[in-house]
Amino acid sequence: MKIQLKLIFIYFVLTLINCQNIREHAAELRAVKGQFFVHMLHSAYFFPQTVDVKWSASTRGRPTLPQWMHLIPSRHRSIAFLIGTPVSPHSHFPLHIIATRMDSFQSSEQSFSVVTNDDRKLIFNILNG
């Protein structure tokens, strides 16, 4: 439980730092290689209202997530987190997320991508603006 609270705290701090709106669900998420990545999944992104769900996530077309990424459920069953530090030489990770309602077993699926860039490229772009 302490770990989940720490993860939630880290998520909100990172959200404030990055000025992201957590209610928007993008088709493409950005991450920086070597930096901690957090993305919140909420059942309201998948169903008309917030409901308790069982979460499942994988790389599109494969049975598991990338090795660096983990799906962490919250004690609130309507929420889960994708977390990890991208260290792969690859830069594009197409994800497939399934949310299955606990009350009716109805499922809803979404696909989106996590695109990583090297921190040095980001600094170079900022300096050469």
A tleap script that builds the chain and sets N, CA, C and O, in Angstrom:
source leaprc.protein.ff14SB
mol = sequence {
  NMET LYS ILE GLN LEU LYS LEU ILE PHE ILE
  TYR PHE VAL LEU THR LEU ILE ASN CYS GLN
  ASN ILE ARG GLU HIE ALA ALA GLU LEU ARG
  ALA VAL LYS GLY GLN PHE PHE VAL HIE MET
  LEU HIE SER ALA TYR PHE PHE PRO GLN THR
  VAL ASP VAL LYS TRP SER ALA SER THR ARG
  GLY ARG PRO THR LEU PRO GLN TRP MET HIE
  LEU ILE PRO SER ARG HIE ARG SER ILE ALA
  PHE LEU ILE GLY THR PRO VAL SER PRO HIE
  SER HIE PHE PRO LEU HIE ILE ILE ALA THR
  ARG MET ASP SER PHE GLN SER SER GLU GLN
  SER PHE SER VAL VAL THR ASN ASP ASP ARG
  LYS LEU ILE PHE ASN ILE LEU ASN CGLY
}
set mol.1.N position { 0.826 -1.189 0.000 }
set mol.1.CA position { 0.000 0.000 0.000 }
set mol.1.C position { 0.872 1.255 0.000 }
set mol.1.O position { 0.547 2.240 -0.663 }
set mol.2.N position { 1.979 1.219 0.743 }
set mol.2.CA position { 2.876 2.372 0.782 }
set mol.2.C position { 3.477 2.638 -0.594 }
set mol.2.O position { 3.643 3.791 -0.992 }
set mol.3.N position { 3.803 1.565 -1.321 }
set mol.3.CA position { 4.368 1.724 -2.662 }
set mol.3.C position { 3.345 2.366 -3.587 }
set mol.3.O position { 3.689 3.249 -4.373 }
set mol.4.N position { 2.085 1.931 -3.501 }
set mol.4.CA position { 1.045 2.508 -4.354 }
set mol.4.C position { 0.843 3.987 -4.045 }
set mol.4.O position { 0.659 4.788 -4.961 }
set mol.5.N position { 0.875 4.358 -2.767 }
set mol.5.CA position { 0.740 5.768 -2.407 }
set mol.5.C position { 1.917 6.582 -2.933 }
set mol.5.O position { 1.742 7.706 -3.403 }
set mol.6.N position { 3.120 6.006 -2.852 }
set mol.6.CA position { 4.290 6.697 -3.385 }
set mol.6.C position { 4.165 6.879 -4.894 }
set mol.6.O position { 4.496 7.940 -5.423 }
set mol.7.N position { 3.682 5.838 -5.593 }
set mol.7.CA position { 3.511 5.942 -7.043 }
set mol.7.C position { 2.486 7.005 -7.403 }
set mol.7.O position { 2.677 7.763 -8.354 }
set mol.8.N position { 1.411 7.059 -6.650 }
set mol.8.CA position { 0.388 8.078 -6.909 }
set mol.8.C position { 0.972 9.468 -6.669 }
set mol.8.O position { 0.737 10.384 -7.456 }
set mol.9.N position { 1.726 9.628 -5.594 }
set mol.9.CA position { 2.356 10.916 -5.306 }
set mol.9.C position { 3.327 11.303 -6.421 }
set mol.9.O position { 3.326 12.444 -6.882 }
set mol.10.N position { 4.149 10.357 -6.849 }
set mol.10.CA position { 5.101 10.626 -7.931 }
set mol.10.C position { 4.359 11.034 -9.196 }
set mol.10.O position { 4.773 11.959 -9.894 }
set mol.11.N position { 3.269 10.345 -9.486 }
set mol.11.CA position { 2.491 10.671 -10.683 }
set mol.11.C position { 2.000 12.115 -10.633 }
set mol.11.O position { 2.151 12.856 -11.604 }
set mol.12.N position { 1.418 12.513 -9.514 }
set mol.12.CA position { 0.874 13.867 -9.423 }
set mol.12.C position { 1.975 14.926 -9.470 }
set mol.12.O position { 1.779 15.995 -10.048 }
set mol.13.N position { 3.122 14.640 -8.872 }
set mol.13.CA position { 4.238 15.585 -8.947 }
set mol.13.C position { 4.697 15.731 -10.392 }
set mol.13.O position { 4.902 16.846 -10.872 }
set mol.14.N position { 4.859 14.598 -11.090 }
set mol.14.CA position { 5.287 14.663 -12.486 }
set mol.14.C position { 4.248 15.344 -13.358 }
set mol.14.O position { 4.596 16.053 -14.302 }
set mol.15.N position { 2.993 15.138 -13.054 }
set mol.15.CA position { 1.929 15.793 -13.812 }
set mol.15.C position { 1.999 17.299 -13.631 }
set mol.15.O position { 1.861 18.049 -14.597 }
set mol.16.N position { 2.212 17.744 -12.410 }
set mol.16.CA position { 2.322 19.181 -12.167 }
set mol.16.C position { 3.553 19.769 -12.847 }
set mol.16.O position { 3.498 20.865 -13.405 }
set mol.17.N position { 4.655 19.039 -12.799 }
set mol.17.CA position { 5.885 19.527 -13.424 }
set mol.17.C position { 5.704 19.654 -14.934 }
set mol.17.O position { 6.121 20.644 -15.535 }
set mol.18.N position { 5.087 18.659 -15.534 }
set mol.18.CA position { 4.923 18.655 -16.988 }
set mol.18.C position { 3.690 19.412 -17.454 }
set mol.18.O position { 3.459 19.532 -18.657 }
set mol.19.N position { 2.888 19.927 -16.513 }
set mol.19.CA position { 1.670 20.682 -16.838 }
set mol.19.C position { 0.751 19.899 -17.770 }
set mol.19.O position { 0.196 20.456 -18.718 }
set mol.20.N position { 0.593 18.608 -17.495 }
set mol.20.CA position { -0.268 17.779 -18.318 }
set mol.20.C position { -1.649 17.733 -17.708 }
set mol.20.O position { -1.801 17.776 -16.487 }
set mol.21.N position { -2.650 17.644 -18.555 }
set mol.21.CA position { -4.022 17.467 -18.102 }
set mol.21.C position { -4.291 15.969 -18.027 }
set mol.21.O position { -4.321 15.298 -19.059 }
set mol.22.N position { -4.486 15.433 -16.820 }
set mol.22.CA position { -4.620 13.990 -16.655 }
set mol.22.C position { -5.938 13.458 -17.190 }
set mol.22.O position { -6.096 12.243 -17.314 }
set mol.23.N position { -6.887 14.324 -17.510 }
set mol.23.CA position { -8.154 13.847 -18.036 }
set mol.23.C position { -8.110 13.597 -19.540 }
set mol.23.O position { -8.995 12.938 -20.086 }
set mol.24.N position { -7.097 14.114 -20.206 }
set mol.24.CA position { -6.962 13.880 -21.635 }
set mol.24.C position { -6.222 12.573 -21.852 }
set mol.24.O position { -5.267 12.262 -21.140 }
set mol.25.N position { -6.666 11.816 -22.834 }
set mol.25.CA position { -6.010 10.570 -23.151 }
set mol.25.C position { -5.489 10.664 -24.569 }
set mol.25.O position { -6.266 10.618 -25.523 }
set mol.26.N position { -4.201 10.792 -24.715 }
set mol.26.CA position { -3.589 11.030 -26.017 }
set mol.26.C position { -3.394 9.728 -26.781 }
set mol.26.O position { -3.297 8.654 -26.187 }
set mol.27.N position { -3.340 9.834 -28.103 }
set mol.27.CA position { -3.046 8.685 -28.948 }
set mol.27.C position { -1.550 8.402 -28.956 }
set mol.27.O position { -1.123 7.303 -29.308 }
set mol.28.N position { -0.754 9.394 -28.568 }
set mol.28.CA position { 0.687 9.234 -28.526 }
set mol.28.C position { 1.222 9.900 -27.265 }
set mol.28.O position { 0.951 11.071 -27.001 }
set mol.29.N position { 1.979 9.144 -26.500 }
set mol.29.CA position { 2.597 9.657 -25.277 }
set mol.29.C position { 4.091 9.810 -25.514 }
set mol.29.O position { 4.687 9.044 -26.271 }
set mol.30.N position { 4.684 10.784 -24.879 }
set mol.30.CA position { 6.122 11.036 -25.028 }
set mol.30.C position { 6.851 10.655 -23.746 }
set mol.30.O position { 6.362 10.885 -22.640 }
set mol.31.N position { 8.027 10.070 -23.918 }
set mol.31.CA position { 8.885 9.721 -22.792 }
set mol.31.C position { 10.325 10.012 -23.195 }
set mol.31.O position { 10.665 10.006 -24.378 }
set mol.32.N position { 11.157 10.263 -22.204 }
set mol.32.CA position { 12.576 10.528 -22.445 }
set mol.32.C position { 13.372 9.324 -21.958 }
set mol.32.O position { 13.196 8.867 -20.828 }
set mol.33.N position { 14.246 8.818 -22.815 }
set mol.33.CA position { 15.062 7.662 -22.446 }
set mol.33.C position { 15.889 7.983 -21.207 }
set mol.33.O position { 16.521 9.037 -21.119 }
set mol.34.N position { 15.873 7.064 -20.262 }
set mol.34.CA position { 16.637 7.239 -19.036 }
set mol.34.C position { 15.919 8.015 -17.951 }
set mol.34.O position { 16.454 8.167 -16.852 }
set mol.35.N position { 14.702 8.520 -18.234 }
set mol.35.CA position { 13.935 9.250 -17.224 }
set mol.35.C position { 12.661 8.480 -16.898 }
set mol.35.O position { 12.051 7.859 -17.768 }
set mol.36.N position { 12.274 8.534 -15.629 }
set mol.36.CA position { 11.100 7.805 -15.152 }
set mol.36.C position { 9.840 8.278 -15.877 }
set mol.36.O position { 9.595 9.478 -15.999 }
set mol.37.N position { 9.052 7.324 -16.352 }
set mol.37.CA position { 7.830 7.588 -17.106 }
set mol.37.C position { 6.636 7.083 -16.304 }
set mol.37.O position { 6.681 5.982 -15.755 }
set mol.38.N position { 5.567 7.879 -16.231 }
set mol.38.CA position { 4.325 7.478 -15.566 }
set mol.38.C position { 3.160 7.933 -16.431 }
set mol.38.O position { 3.131 9.067 -16.908 }
set mol.39.N position { 2.203 7.036 -16.627 }
set mol.39.CA position { 0.957 7.415 -17.300 }
set mol.39.C position { -0.199 6.747 -16.563 }
set mol.39.O position { -0.177 5.540 -16.320 }
set mol.40.N position { -1.202 7.534 -16.211 }
set mol.40.CA position { -2.361 7.003 -15.501 }
set mol.40.C position { -3.414 6.531 -16.498 }
set mol.40.O position { -3.744 7.232 -17.455 }
set mol.41.N position { -3.933 5.334 -16.255 }
set mol.41.CA position { -5.080 4.807 -16.995 }
set mol.41.C position { -6.295 4.939 -16.090 }
set mol.41.O position { -6.219 4.626 -14.902 }
set mol.42.N position { -7.401 5.393 -16.631 }
set mol.42.CA position { -8.622 5.566 -15.844 }
set mol.42.C position { -9.775 4.932 -16.609 }
set mol.42.O position { -9.861 5.068 -17.829 }
set mol.43.N position { -10.653 4.246 -15.904 }
set mol.43.CA position { -11.758 3.550 -16.572 }
set mol.43.C position { -12.679 4.500 -17.328 }
set mol.43.O position { -13.354 4.077 -18.267 }
set mol.44.N position { -12.722 5.772 -16.942 }
set mol.44.CA position { -13.553 6.746 -17.658 }
set mol.44.C position { -13.029 7.001 -19.070 }
set mol.44.O position { -13.762 7.530 -19.906 }
set mol.45.N position { -11.764 6.633 -19.359 }
set mol.45.CA position { -11.240 6.717 -20.719 }
set mol.45.C position { -11.817 5.599 -21.592 }
set mol.45.O position { -11.817 5.702 -22.819 }
set mol.46.N position { -12.307 4.536 -20.955 }
set mol.46.CA position { -12.742 3.347 -21.670 }
set mol.46.C position { -14.253 3.147 -21.658 }
set mol.46.O position { -14.808 2.529 -22.567 }
set mol.47.N position { -14.916 3.666 -20.636 }
set mol.47.CA position { -16.358 3.499 -20.470 }
set mol.47.C position { -16.992 4.863 -20.208 }
set mol.47.O position { -16.290 5.812 -19.858 }
set mol.48.N position { -18.320 4.973 -20.376 }
set mol.48.CA position { -18.978 6.276 -20.190 }
set mol.48.C position { -18.862 6.845 -18.777 }
set mol.48.O position { -18.977 8.056 -18.591 }
set mol.49.N position { -18.639 5.995 -17.788 }
set mol.49.CA position { -18.507 6.469 -16.415 }
set mol.49.C position { -17.395 5.682 -15.720 }
set mol.49.O position { -16.914 4.676 -16.242 }
set mol.50.N position { -17.003 6.143 -14.560 }
set mol.50.CA position { -15.977 5.465 -13.779 }
set mol.50.C position { -16.544 4.176 -13.199 }
set mol.50.O position { -17.573 4.190 -12.524 }
set mol.51.N position { -15.864 3.060 -13.466 }
set mol.51.CA position { -16.274 1.752 -12.952 }
set mol.51.C position { -15.021 0.980 -12.540 }
set mol.51.O position { -13.916 1.292 -12.983 }
set mol.52.N position { -15.204 -0.023 -11.692 }
set mol.52.CA position { -14.099 -0.899 -11.329 }
set mol.52.C position { -13.785 -1.807 -12.511 }
set mol.52.O position { -14.685 -2.386 -13.119 }
set mol.53.N position { -12.493 -1.924 -12.830 }
set mol.53.CA position { -12.084 -2.738 -13.969 }
set mol.53.C position { -10.864 -3.581 -13.621 }
set mol.53.O position { -10.144 -3.305 -12.661 }
set mol.54.N position { -10.654 -4.612 -14.425 }
set mol.54.CA position { -9.417 -5.388 -14.394 }
set mol.54.C position { -8.617 -4.936 -15.607 }
set mol.54.O position { -9.132 -4.917 -16.724 }
set mol.55.N position { -7.362 -4.573 -15.389 }
set mol.55.CA position { -6.530 -4.012 -16.444 }
set mol.55.C position { -5.633 -5.067 -17.066 }
set mol.55.O position { -5.157 -5.979 -16.390 }
set mol.56.N position { -5.414 -4.928 -18.360 }
set mol.56.CA position { -4.479 -5.775 -19.085 }
set mol.56.C position { -3.762 -4.898 -20.103 }
set mol.56.O position { -4.386 -4.059 -20.752 }
set mol.57.N position { -2.453 -5.090 -20.241 }
set mol.57.CA position { -1.693 -4.267 -21.180 }
set mol.57.C position { -0.600 -5.101 -21.828 }
set mol.57.O position { -0.004 -5.972 -21.195 }
set mol.58.N position { -0.349 -4.822 -23.095 }
set mol.58.CA position { 0.721 -5.492 -23.820 }
set mol.58.C position { 1.185 -4.602 -24.964 }
set mol.58.O position { 0.530 -3.624 -25.322 }
set mol.59.N position { 2.321 -4.964 -25.521 }
set mol.59.CA position { 2.752 -4.322 -26.754 }
set mol.59.C position { 1.855 -4.877 -27.850 }
set mol.59.O position { 1.613 -6.083 -27.900 }
set mol.60.N position { 1.359 -4.011 -28.729 }
set mol.60.CA position { 0.437 -4.440 -29.784 }
set mol.60.C position { 1.069 -5.577 -30.589 }
set mol.60.O position { 2.178 -5.448 -31.108 }
set mol.61.N position { 0.338 -6.695 -30.683 }
set mol.61.CA position { 0.812 -7.845 -31.437 }
set mol.61.C position { 1.746 -8.762 -30.674 }
set mol.61.O position { 2.254 -9.733 -31.236 }
set mol.62.N position { 1.981 -8.475 -29.410 }
set mol.62.CA position { 2.872 -9.295 -28.578 }
set mol.62.C position { 2.178 -9.600 -27.252 }
set mol.62.O position { 1.216 -8.926 -26.884 }
set mol.63.N position { 2.662 -10.607 -26.537 }
set mol.63.CA position { 1.957 -10.994 -25.301 }
set mol.63.C position { 2.265 -10.141 -24.074 }
set mol.63.O position { 1.521 -10.194 -23.094 }
set mol.64.N position { 3.341 -9.358 -24.101 }
set mol.64.CA position { 3.739 -8.615 -22.900 }
set mol.64.C position { 4.058 -7.157 -23.231 }
set mol.64.O position { 4.118 -6.761 -24.395 }
set mol.65.N position { 4.259 -6.387 -22.188 }
set mol.65.CA position { 4.712 -5.002 -22.331 }
set mol.65.C position { 6.212 -4.988 -22.631 }
set mol.65.O position { 6.887 -6.001 -22.451 }
set mol.66.N position { 6.739 -3.841 -23.090 }
set mol.66.CA position { 8.198 -3.748 -23.210 }
set mol.66.C position { 8.845 -4.060 -21.864 }
set mol.66.O position { 8.245 -3.832 -20.814 }
set mol.67.N position { 10.050 -4.574 -21.896 }
set mol.67.CA position { 10.713 -5.029 -20.676 }
set mol.67.C position { 10.835 -3.926 -19.628 }
set mol.67.O position { 10.814 -4.218 -18.432 }
set mol.68.N position { 10.958 -2.697 -20.036 }
set mol.68.CA position { 11.158 -1.589 -19.098 }
set mol.68.C position { 9.848 -1.055 -18.518 }
set mol.68.O position { 9.874 -0.287 -17.556 }
set mol.69.N position { 8.710 -1.445 -19.081 }
set mol.69.CA position { 7.416 -0.887 -18.675 }
set mol.69.C position { 6.621 -1.893 -17.837 }
set mol.69.O position { 6.655 -3.098 -18.088 }
set mol.70.N position { 5.905 -1.367 -16.836 }
set mol.70.CA position { 5.099 -2.213 -15.962 }
set mol.70.C position { 3.712 -1.613 -15.783 }
set mol.70.O position { 3.552 -0.393 -15.745 }
set mol.71.N position { 2.717 -2.477 -15.673 }
set mol.71.CA position { 1.346 -2.067 -15.369 }
set mol.71.C position { 1.146 -2.254 -13.874 }
set mol.71.O position { 1.227 -3.375 -13.370 }
set mol.72.N position { 0.884 -1.159 -13.160 }
set mol.72.CA position { 0.718 -1.194 -11.705 }
set mol.72.C position { -0.723 -0.833 -11.371 }
set mol.72.O position { -1.151 0.294 -11.618 }
set mol.73.N position { -1.477 -1.778 -10.812 }
set mol.73.CA position { -2.853 -1.449 -10.423 }
set mol.73.C position { -2.872 -0.569 -9.178 }
set mol.73.O position { -1.970 -0.629 -8.342 }
set mol.74.N position { -3.901 0.235 -9.074 }
set mol.74.CA position { -4.113 1.064 -7.891 }
set mol.74.C position { -5.045 0.316 -6.947 }
set mol.74.O position { -5.702 -0.644 -7.347 }
set mol.75.N position { -5.100 0.753 -5.708 }
set mol.75.CA position { -6.096 0.155 -4.807 }
set mol.75.C position { -7.494 0.566 -5.244 }
set mol.75.O position { -8.472 -0.100 -4.904 }
set mol.76.N position { -7.596 1.655 -5.993 }
set mol.76.CA position { -8.860 2.053 -6.615 }
set mol.76.C position { -8.922 1.330 -7.952 }
set mol.76.O position { -8.149 1.641 -8.859 }
set mol.77.N position { -9.810 0.390 -8.085 }
set mol.77.CA position { -9.820 -0.491 -9.251 }
set mol.77.C position { -10.159 0.204 -10.562 }
set mol.77.O position { -10.078 -0.411 -11.625 }
set mol.78.N position { -10.532 1.453 -10.503 }
set mol.78.CA position { -10.811 2.189 -11.736 }
set mol.78.C position { -9.537 2.806 -12.324 }
set mol.78.O position { -9.567 3.377 -13.414 }
set mol.79.N position { -8.429 2.690 -11.604 }
set mol.79.CA position { -7.180 3.346 -12.006 }
set mol.79.C position { -6.039 2.329 -12.040 }
set mol.79.O position { -5.982 1.402 -11.232 }
set mol.80.N position { -5.137 2.531 -12.995 }
set mol.80.CA position { -3.875 1.787 -13.043 }
set mol.80.C position { -2.819 2.725 -13.618 }
set mol.80.O position { -3.140 3.770 -14.184 }
set mol.81.N position { -1.563 2.339 -13.465 }
set mol.81.CA position { -0.461 3.170 -13.944 }
set mol.81.C position { 0.463 2.355 -14.828 }
set mol.81.O position { 0.776 1.205 -14.521 }
set mol.82.N position { 0.895 2.954 -15.924 }
set mol.82.CA position { 1.997 2.423 -16.713 }
set mol.82.C position { 3.233 3.180 -16.251 }
set mol.82.O position { 3.282 4.408 -16.329 }
set mol.83.N position { 4.231 2.444 -15.768 }
set mol.83.CA position { 5.432 3.101 -15.246 }
set mol.83.C position { 6.681 2.411 -15.773 }
set mol.83.O position { 6.636 1.261 -16.210 }
set mol.84.N position { 7.783 3.123 -15.726 }
set mol.84.CA position { 9.060 2.536 -16.082 }
set mol.84.C position { 10.037 3.586 -16.559 }
set mol.84.O position { 9.689 4.754 -16.732 }
set mol.85.N position { 11.261 3.150 -16.768 }
set mol.85.CA position { 12.305 4.017 -17.300 }
set mol.85.C position { 12.747 3.450 -18.639 }
set mol.85.O position { 13.362 2.385 -18.685 }
set mol.86.N position { 12.444 4.147 -19.734 }
set mol.86.CA position { 12.807 3.617 -21.050 }
set mol.86.C position { 14.323 3.543 -21.220 }
set mol.86.O position { 15.025 4.546 -21.087 }
set mol.87.N position { 14.813 2.349 -21.513 }
set mol.87.CA position { 16.241 2.146 -21.728 }
set mol.87.C position { 16.497 1.392 -23.033 }
set mol.87.O position { 17.646 1.099 -23.364 }
set mol.88.N position { 15.459 1.085 -23.756 }
set mol.88.CA position { 15.562 0.320 -24.990 }
set mol.88.C position { 16.121 1.181 -26.123 }
set mol.88.O position { 15.888 2.389 -26.154 }
set mol.89.N position { 16.856 0.569 -27.051 }
set mol.89.CA position { 17.309 1.333 -28.216 }
set mol.89.C position { 16.152 1.700 -29.152 }
set mol.89.O position { 16.286 2.591 -29.991 }
set mol.90.N position { 15.034 1.018 -29.007 }
set mol.90.CA position { 13.858 1.327 -29.822 }
set mol.90.C position { 13.220 2.618 -29.323 }
set mol.90.O position { 13.383 2.995 -28.163 }
set mol.91.N position { 12.492 3.290 -30.212 }
set mol.91.CA position { 11.887 4.563 -29.810 }
set mol.91.C position { 10.373 4.585 -29.958 }
set mol.91.O position { 9.744 5.583 -29.608 }
set mol.92.N position { 9.773 3.520 -30.463 }
set mol.92.CA position { 8.323 3.491 -30.672 }
set mol.92.C position { 7.760 2.215 -30.055 }
set mol.92.O position { 8.191 1.109 -30.381 }
set mol.93.N position { 6.784 2.388 -29.154 }
set mol.93.CA position { 6.193 1.261 -28.448 }
set mol.93.C position { 4.677 1.319 -28.590 }
set mol.93.O position { 4.018 2.023 -27.825 }
set mol.94.N position { 4.109 0.594 -29.554 }
set mol.94.CA position { 2.648 0.581 -29.706 }
set mol.94.C position { 2.025 -0.304 -28.624 }
set mol.94.O position { 2.377 -1.477 -28.502 }
set mol.95.N position { 1.111 0.252 -27.849 }
set mol.95.CA position { 0.515 -0.470 -26.721 }
set mol.95.C position { -0.942 -0.802 -26.983 }
set mol.95.O position { -1.644 -0.088 -27.699 }
set mol.96.N position { -1.377 -1.898 -26.390 }
set mol.96.CA position { -2.762 -2.344 -26.459 }
set mol.96.C position { -3.248 -2.510 -25.022 }
set mol.96.O position { -2.715 -3.329 -24.273 }
set mol.97.N position { -4.254 -1.736 -24.642 }
set mol.97.CA position { -4.767 -1.747 -23.269 }
set mol.97.C position { -6.193 -2.275 -23.289 }
set mol.97.O position { -7.004 -1.861 -24.118 }
set mol.98.N position { -6.498 -3.192 -22.374 }
set mol.98.CA position { -7.851 -3.737 -22.240 }
set mol.98.C position { -8.331 -3.473 -20.819 }
set mol.98.O position { -7.643 -3.785 -19.847 }
set mol.99.N position { -9.520 -2.893 -20.717 }
set mol.99.CA position { -10.178 -2.683 -19.422 }
set mol.99.C position { -11.427 -3.557 -19.416 }
set mol.99.O position { -12.289 -3.416 -20.284 }
set mol.100.N position { -11.529 -4.457 -18.443 }
set mol.100.CA position { -12.683 -5.354 -18.327 }
set mol.100.C position { -13.462 -4.990 -17.074 }
set mol.100.O position { -12.932 -5.031 -15.963 }
set mol.101.N position { -14.724 -4.634 -17.265 }
set mol.101.CA position { -15.572 -4.254 -16.125 }
set mol.101.C position { -15.714 -5.422 -15.161 }
set mol.101.O position { -15.896 -6.565 -15.581 }
set mol.102.N position { -15.630 -5.132 -13.865 }
set mol.102.CA position { -15.765 -6.165 -12.842 }
set mol.102.C position { -17.219 -6.583 -12.654 }
set mol.102.O position { -17.492 -7.714 -12.252 }
set mol.103.N position { -18.157 -5.675 -12.942 }
set mol.103.CA position { -19.569 -5.990 -12.699 }
set mol.103.C position { -20.217 -6.757 -13.851 }
set mol.103.O position { -21.054 -7.625 -13.606 }
set mol.104.N position { -19.854 -6.462 -15.092 }
set mol.104.CA position { -20.528 -7.094 -16.229 }
set mol.104.C position { -19.576 -7.866 -17.141 }
set mol.104.O position { -20.030 -8.545 -18.062 }
set mol.105.N position { -18.283 -7.777 -16.906 }
set mol.105.CA position { -17.237 -8.408 -17.715 }
set mol.105.C position { -17.194 -7.883 -19.145 }
set mol.105.O position { -16.576 -8.495 -20.016 }
set mol.106.N position { -17.849 -6.753 -19.387 }
set mol.106.CA position { -17.745 -6.083 -20.680 }
set mol.106.C position { -16.332 -5.525 -20.784 }
set mol.106.O position { -15.797 -4.987 -19.814 }
set mol.107.N position { -15.732 -5.653 -21.956 }
set mol.107.CA position { -14.372 -5.134 -22.103 }
set mol.107.C position { -14.327 -4.025 -23.144 }
set mol.107.O position { -15.146 -3.966 -24.061 }
set mol.108.N position { -13.354 -3.162 -22.973 }
set mol.108.CA position { -13.113 -2.062 -23.897 }
set mol.108.C position { -11.613 -1.999 -24.139 }
set mol.108.O position { -10.819 -2.160 -23.213 }
set mol.109.N position { -11.234 -1.765 -25.380 }
set mol.109.CA position { -9.827 -1.764 -25.752 }
set mol.109.C position { -9.428 -0.421 -26.334 }
set mol.109.O position { -10.230 0.266 -26.967 }
set mol.110.N position { -8.179 -0.062 -26.111 }
set mol.110.CA position { -7.610 1.133 -26.730 }
set mol.110.C position { -6.167 0.847 -27.100 }
set mol.110.O position { -5.476 0.067 -26.445 }
set mol.111.N position { -5.738 1.490 -28.150 }
set mol.111.CA position { -4.345 1.398 -28.568 }
set mol.111.C position { -3.760 2.798 -28.627 }
set mol.111.O position { -4.414 3.739 -29.077 }
set mol.112.N position { -2.549 2.922 -28.179 }
set mol.112.CA position { -1.808 4.170 -28.311 }
set mol.112.C position { -0.327 3.836 -28.273 }
set mol.112.O position { 0.052 2.702 -27.983 }
set mol.113.N position { 0.488 4.800 -28.558 }
set mol.113.CA position { 1.930 4.572 -28.632 }
set mol.113.C position { 2.672 5.418 -27.616 }
set mol.113.O position { 2.268 6.534 -27.289 }
set mol.114.N position { 3.765 4.859 -27.126 }
set mol.114.CA position { 4.718 5.619 -26.328 }
set mol.114.C position { 5.930 5.829 -27.233 }
set mol.114.O position { 6.535 4.872 -27.715 }
set mol.115.N position { 6.266 7.076 -27.452 }
set mol.115.CA position { 7.408 7.430 -28.290 }
set mol.115.C position { 8.486 8.006 -27.382 }
set mol.115.O position { 8.247 8.952 -26.631 }
set mol.116.N position { 9.674 7.418 -27.466 }
set mol.116.CA position { 10.775 7.887 -26.622 }
set mol.116.C position { 11.781 8.650 -27.471 }
set mol.116.O position { 11.966 8.364 -28.654 }
set mol.117.N position { 12.416 9.609 -26.851 }
set mol.117.CA position { 13.520 10.298 -27.507 }
set mol.117.C position { 14.681 10.365 -26.534 }
set mol.117.O position { 14.513 10.257 -25.319 }
set mol.118.N position { 15.841 10.542 -27.092 }
set mol.118.CA position { 17.049 10.630 -26.289 }
set mol.118.C position { 17.133 12.025 -25.694 }
set mol.118.O position { 16.895 13.016 -26.385 }
set mol.119.N position { 17.467 12.103 -24.434 }
set mol.119.CA position { 17.557 13.387 -23.734 }
set mol.119.C position { 18.517 14.340 -24.448 }
set mol.119.O position { 18.281 15.548 -24.471 }
set mol.120.N position { 19.586 13.816 -25.025 }
set mol.120.CA position { 20.555 14.669 -25.734 }
set mol.120.C position { 19.908 15.339 -26.940 }
set mol.120.O position { 20.196 16.500 -27.230 }
set mol.121.N position { 19.034 14.618 -27.649 }
set mol.121.CA position { 18.332 15.209 -28.796 }
set mol.121.C position { 17.434 16.346 -28.331 }
set mol.121.O position { 17.341 17.379 -28.994 }
set mol.122.N position { 16.777 16.161 -27.197 }
set mol.122.CA position { 15.896 17.188 -26.660 }
set mol.122.C position { 16.701 18.444 -26.311 }
set mol.122.O position { 16.287 19.556 -26.639 }
set mol.123.N position { 17.838 18.269 -25.654 }
set mol.123.CA position { 18.686 19.408 -25.295 }
set mol.123.C position { 19.203 20.098 -26.558 }
set mol.123.O position { 19.228 21.327 -26.621 }
set mol.124.N position { 19.615 19.320 -27.566 }
set mol.124.CA position { 20.107 19.887 -28.821 }
set mol.124.C position { 19.026 20.726 -29.495 }
set mol.124.O position { 19.304 21.822 -29.982 }
set mol.125.N position { 17.794 20.216 -29.524 }
set mol.125.CA position { 16.692 20.959 -30.141 }
set mol.125.C position { 16.399 22.251 -29.391 }
set mol.125.O position { 16.090 23.269 -30.011 }
set mol.126.N position { 16.490 22.223 -28.074 }
set mol.126.CA position { 16.231 23.426 -27.277 }
set mol.126.C position { 17.323 24.468 -27.531 }
set mol.126.O position { 17.027 25.650 -27.706 }
set mol.127.N position { 18.590 24.028 -27.552 }
set mol.127.CA position { 19.702 24.958 -27.747 }
set mol.127.C position { 19.727 25.545 -29.154 }
set mol.127.O position { 20.111 26.699 -29.345 }
set mol.128.N position { 19.318 24.753 -30.131 }
set mol.128.CA position { 19.372 25.211 -31.520 }
set mol.128.C position { 18.026 25.682 -32.038 }
set mol.128.O position { 17.888 26.011 -33.217 }
set mol.129.N position { 17.036 25.715 -31.160 }
set mol.129.CA position { 15.686 26.141 -31.330 }
set mol.129.C position { 15.217 26.585 -32.605 }
set mol.129.O position { 14.050 26.950 -32.740 }
savepdb mol mol.pdb
quit
